[in-house]
Amino acid sequence: MNNHISYDFPLTSPFTKEEMQQRYWKCLYTSSDEQMLHYWVVLPQSLKPAEINPVDFPQVGLVNIGRYFTTDESPYLEVWAAYERCEWEMNASDWLFKKLDLTGEKVLHRRLVGKAAENGIFADVLTIKTHSSGDEAISRYTVQKDYNPDKGGGNYFLLKASCASRDYAALADDIFFTVANWNLLHRSNLALAELLTTVNLGAGSSFKIPLSWKTKVIAKNRLVIEHTIDDINYGVVNFIFYPESVCHTPEEVFDKCTARFHNQDDGVTLIANELESVEDNLNSELQSDFYTSTGEINSQHEHMRAFYQCYIFLKKGVWCYTELVGRHRNQSDYHFEANKRCMELILSTMHIQAQ
């Protein structure tokens, strides 16, 4: 792999409107029997359809819904559209990064767009991969997400444009234009994999969670949100509240809320990083400083290892400790991604009414 080579990541097209009309054509994909899979994509004039019927690739969990490649003597470019139906709401970007990890792609550039409080985060990614032959391929991906009205859950789509690394400089602008210009022809009214439900905290305060998550109050200052499927818990978010008169710093809140993990009798331990401030503003409405820590929870009795992350913030004289415990990131399921999305939804939609 040529690690010393820098590959451009254009975000605008250098072509005029007239040049675009000459260089590209708009392809309407309607070959699938399911209208929800129909889309349009703008392709260079040199590209023509190669495969139009859906083809299942179970080894990577994707269904091909269109492949297009160069048919003249210009540098070879291939464009590939695919989708996967997933039951749970998650960021389309997290779905894509799992696919890239599964297929052995190395990320060179990434651009994240979208809002956690709305449809989630989407990604525009440039990758490189060295094949067994030694040839290097550069690929650029973008993603979309839509509700599946037939089976429920969400359809997660990707568009991939690939070429040999030696040809990328000549094709970079065409690749950008293609992956930036495509969309679904029959988008549903819900751009999420699940409906959202509002959890009321009282006194006008609330937040939102995906419908498959359930909430219960277990103490005056503690709320639990669980993702339990067929009696198996795959993720839990703990909310614990303390007045500012009880805890004066985020470190005190962290120590008080995690003390239960240091009870040697139950064999449960937490190893976590020190608290650090969050640079990104998770919720501009709250106008609060956020602190976070990540780590791992181990249970000797249950032979269990779980991912741990917490966020702490102060609002209206009350400390809020939000804790996620669930499966680690892996290649076999999407529970980590679903848990991450639920936590982000909670924090980004949190509304605390002024008293």
Secondary structure, 3 states (H helix, E strand, C coil): CCCCCCCCCCCCCCCCHHHHHHHEEEEEECCCCCHHHCEEEEEECCEEEEECCCEEECCCCEEEEEEEEECCCCCCCEEEEEEEEECCCCCHHHHHHHHHHHHCCEEEEEEEEEECCCCEEEEEEEEEEECCCCCEEEEEEEEEEEECCCCCCEEEEEEEEEEEHHHHHHHHHHHHHHHCCEEECCCCCCCCCCCEEEEEEECCEEEEEECCCEEEEEECCEEEEEEEECCEEEEEEEEEEEECCCCCCHHHHHHHHHHHHHCCCCCEEEEECCCEECCCCCCCCCCCCCEEEEEEEEECCCCEEEEEEEEEEEECCEEEEEEEEECCCCCCCCHHHHHHHHHHHHHHHCECCCC
